[in-house]
Amino acid sequence: MQLEEEDLEQRQTQLDIWRNIFYPYYLPSTAGQAVSADTWVRKLFEVADFQRVRPSFDYLAFESDDFLQFGFANNVLQDFQDGRFLDFRTKPILNWLHFDGSFFFNHGVQMEGQGSGQFSAKSLLAIQNDGGQPSNGLNVIKDIFLQAGLGMYIDLGSRAGSRLVLSQAYTDILAGNVWINNTNSSASRVEQEGVLFAEGHLNVSVNSPDAGTGLGELNTNYFNFYHREATKQNPAADGSLTFMKPSMVLTSSNFYAGPVTEGSIVHSTEDTERRITVYGDFMLTNTMMPSGGTIDDFSYFQNQNQFTVPHDPSRITLDGSNTIMEVHGLSFIDAPKTARRLALAEAGSSAVFDSYYEDPAYWNQITLKNGAQLILGHTGVEPFHLAVDRESTFVMEILPDLALFDPTFLATGAHNRRLEGTVVLVPYYMDDQVELENQLQQLGVNYRVRDFESQAQSGEVTILRSFLDRNMWSDDEAYLTVTRMFDYINKLDY
C-alpha cells in the first residue's frame, strides 16, 4: 500500500458544510475556510447582480479577426451584455475577444471559433435565454477556446426544446466554477434538452494566466473598480470568493455528455472523447432560482396546481466509452427535504433523518451508459436514482463512520435492475467496511468484497477492502489514506 497524510476530520467537516443549501445551517468552530453550496450559489449570484446596468456589445463594429479587449474605461470597470441575439457563427471569432469583467448573453448564444479564436471573461460568463432568438431553442458554443475566470452561469429557463450544445473538437473550456440553474428537460428528453456536452474537455479549475488568471485576482480591490450602487456590498469583502474551490453545481437542471447531432452544425458519436474534470466540489440538487428572479426566490419548492411540490430533480447522464467525469474534491447528491438536517457536530445528528420529501419522482438522478465512467472522491448521498448499464462504472469514496451516506440508492437501483454495470464503494476503515456490508445485507443488495477495483464485476456492488484499523494511531497522529494498492508487480490500482 502507498499511504498519504490527510486531515480526515477536516475533510468530514468540509463535506458536512458543503452539503448545505437553502436551509440555514450550523457552522462549527472547526469550519475554517469551508464554504457551503448555499454560500457558493449566493456568492455567484451576488457577482452577477453587482452591476445591473451594463452597456451592450457593439456587434456591428466587431471585427472578427482583431484582438479586442473590453471592460476598463477611464479606470472604471464595466460588465457587458449582448443587447440582442448575437450571431457569432456566421461571423466567427478568429482572434481573441476578452472582457475584463463579466459578459452576459441574455438572448441565447451561437458562437463558433476558427483558427486561433478565443473568448474569455475574467469574471462571469452568463448564458441565458429570454425566450427570443435563437427561435429553435438551439444555443451552441463550438470549437472556440473558452475561459471564464470566476465561472459560467447557465440558465435557459427550462423551456421545451431549449438546449445549450458544447462541442469542442479542437479546444477546451476552462471555467473557475460552473452553475447550471433552471436548465432542465423532461424525463424522456435528457439527450435533447438542457446542457448537452457533445465533445471535448470541460475543466472546472483555476484558470491559466491567459484568462486573466483565476479566483485569487477577484479580490476586494478588483470589485472596487466597478461603478456600483451604494447599497451593493463588495462581493469579495467577506473573503469567501478566495475560499471557494472551483466547483460544479446543478440546481434543477439537466447535464448530458454523450452523442449529439444538430443537423450539419454538430455531430458526435458514442466513441467521441468527452472529459469533465472538476478540481473542486460537486452537487446535484432540486433547489432552484426561477429565471429572472432573485436569490430570495431560491428554494426547494414551487406551487403547482394549488400544491407545494419540489422543483424538478437535477439529472446527469454520461454516455459513451470515452466519456469520463471525475471530481477531485467533495461531492454531495442532495434530496428535497422539508426541514433542516442537523450537522454532524450537533447533538441528535445520529438519529435517522426522516424529513425527506417522500415521492421518489423528485429524487435527483445519475445515469451511466455504454461504458461511461463517473469517479467521485469523498461523497455524501441522500436518496437518489442511480442507473449504471453493463459496460459503465460508478466509483465513490465514503467517509469514516459512513458519515452522510444513505444506501437507499443502492437498494432501489438493485431492486429495479438498474445496477447492471460496475459500482465500486470505497470505505475508509475496516469497521466501516463491516458496517457497510451489514447495511447491504439488510437491504438485499448483492455485493462482493474485492482487494482491487480491477477485480470488480458487472452486476454487483463491489466494496473495496479496507486495510486501515481505526486504532492504528492515537488522536494526535496524522490520518493516512490509501492512494495506491500494489499486487507485487502485476497490478497497480489508483
Salt bridges, closest charged atoms under 4 A:
GLU6 OE2 - ARG11 NE 3.80
GLU6 OE2 - HIS378 ND1 3.98
ASP16 OD1 - ARG19 NE 2.77
ASP38 OD2 - ARG42 NE 2.76
GLU46 OE1 - LYS43 NZ 3.17
ASP49 OD1 - ARG52 NE 3.19
ASP49 OD2 - LYS232 NZ 3.61
ASP82 OD1 - HIS107 ND1 3.05
ASP100 OD1 - HIS98 NE2 3.22
GLU112 OE1 - ARG89 NE 3.35
ASP130 OD2 - HIS107 NE2 3.28
GLU191 OE2 - LYS369 NZ 2.79
GLU193 OE2 - ARG189 NE 2.97
GLU217 OE1 - LYS122 NZ 2.86
ASP238 OD1 - LYS43 NZ 3.29
GLU262 OE1 - ARG163 NH2 2.94
GLU273 OE2 - HIS201 NE2 2.92
ASP281 OD1 - LYS245 NZ 3.13
ASP319 OD2 - LYS369 NZ 3.94
ASP334 OD1 - LYS337 NZ 2.64
GLU346 OE1 - ARG340 NH1 3.00
GLU382 OE1 - LYS337 NZ 2.82
GLU382 OE2 - ARG341 NH1 2.76
GLU397 OE1 - HIS378 NE2 3.58
ASP401 OD1 - ARG470 NH2 3.03
ASP431 OD2 - ARG470 NE 2.89
ASP432 OD1 - ARG470 NH2 3.07
ASP451 OD1 - ARG465 NE 2.59
GLU460 OE2 - ARG450 NH2 2.87
ASP487 OD2 - LYS491 NZ 3.78
